[in-house]
């Protein structure tokens, strides 16, 4: 998985396979400073509806990608919108 892969899918909805009918929208792809030379570091921000998913690894997919195991951390909740972050480093 690369930053470019996700940047090409910005604003797409990712189905959460562990939660039937739940999808998260990819809202932000941010470049981070890599801790090791030659490695890519980036973060993803997703928005989804309540209820809040606990911090865990979830299998996400889009119409044009296979299953992607991604560790999500809930960051905030404003009204009915929950924000999740995934960090790759």
C-alpha positions as CSV (number, residue, x, y, z in Angstrom):
1,X,0.0,0.0,0.0
2,X,1.3,3.4,-0.9
3,X,0.3,7.0,-0.5
4,X,-0.3,7.2,-4.3
5,X,-2.7,4.2,-4.1
6,X,-4.8,6.0,-1.5
7,X,-4.5,9.5,-3.0
8,X,-6.1,8.0,-6.2
9,X,-9.0,6.9,-4.0
10,X,-9.6,10.2,-2.2
11,X,-13.4,10.7,-1.5
12,X,-14.1,7.1,-2.2
13,X,-16.1,4.9,0.2
14,X,-14.3,1.9,1.7
15,X,-16.6,-1.0,2.9
16,X,-15.7,-2.3,6.3
17,X,-16.0,-6.1,5.9
18,X,-16.4,-6.8,9.6
19,X,-19.4,-4.4,9.8
20,X,-22.1,-5.3,7.2
21,X,-23.4,-2.2,5.5
22,X,-20.8,0.2,7.0
23,X,-18.6,2.2,4.7
24,X,-16.0,4.9,5.6
25,X,-15.1,7.8,3.2
26,X,-11.4,8.5,2.7
27,X,-11.2,12.3,3.4
28,X,-7.5,13.0,3.6
29,X,-4.1,11.5,2.6
30,X,-1.2,13.3,4.2
31,X,2.5,12.8,3.6
32,X,4.6,12.3,6.8
33,X,8.3,12.4,7.4
34,X,9.6,8.8,7.1
35,X,11.6,7.5,10.1
36,X,13.9,5.5,7.8
37,X,15.5,6.5,4.5
38,X,13.7,4.9,1.5
39,X,10.5,4.3,3.4
40,X,7.2,6.1,2.8
41,X,5.2,7.5,5.6
42,X,1.7,8.8,5.4
43,X,-1.6,9.1,7.3
44,X,-5.2,8.6,6.2
45,X,-8.3,10.2,7.6
46,X,-11.7,8.5,7.2
47,X,-15.2,9.7,8.1
48,X,-18.0,7.3,9.0
49,X,-21.3,7.2,10.8
50,X,-21.9,6.3,14.4
51,X,-21.6,4.0,16.3
52,X,-17.8,4.5,17.0
53,X,-15.7,1.5,16.0
54,X,-13.1,0.5,18.6
55,X,-9.5,0.8,17.8
56,X,-8.6,-2.3,15.8
57,X,-7.5,-3.7,12.4
58,X,-10.4,-3.8,9.9
59,X,-10.6,-5.1,6.4
60,X,-11.5,-2.3,4.0
61,X,-12.2,-2.6,0.3
62,X,-13.4,-0.5,-2.6
63,X,-15.0,-1.5,-5.9
64,X,-11.5,-1.5,-7.5
65,X,-9.3,-2.9,-4.7
66,X,-9.0,-6.2,-2.9
67,X,-9.3,-6.5,0.9
68,X,-6.9,-4.2,2.8
69,X,-6.2,-4.8,6.5
70,X,-5.9,-1.4,8.0
71,X,-5.4,-0.5,11.7
72,X,-7.9,2.3,12.5
73,X,-7.9,4.6,15.5
74,X,-11.0,6.7,16.3
75,X,-10.0,10.4,16.7
76,X,-13.1,12.4,17.2
77,X,-16.8,12.5,16.8
78,X,-18.8,15.6,15.7
79,X,-22.5,15.0,15.7
80,X,-23.1,11.7,13.8
81,X,-19.7,11.8,12.0
82,X,-16.8,9.8,13.4
83,X,-13.2,10.5,12.3
84,X,-10.7,7.6,12.1
85,X,-6.9,7.7,11.4
86,X,-4.6,5.1,9.9
87,X,-0.8,5.8,10.0
88,X,1.7,4.0,7.7
89,X,5.4,4.4,8.5
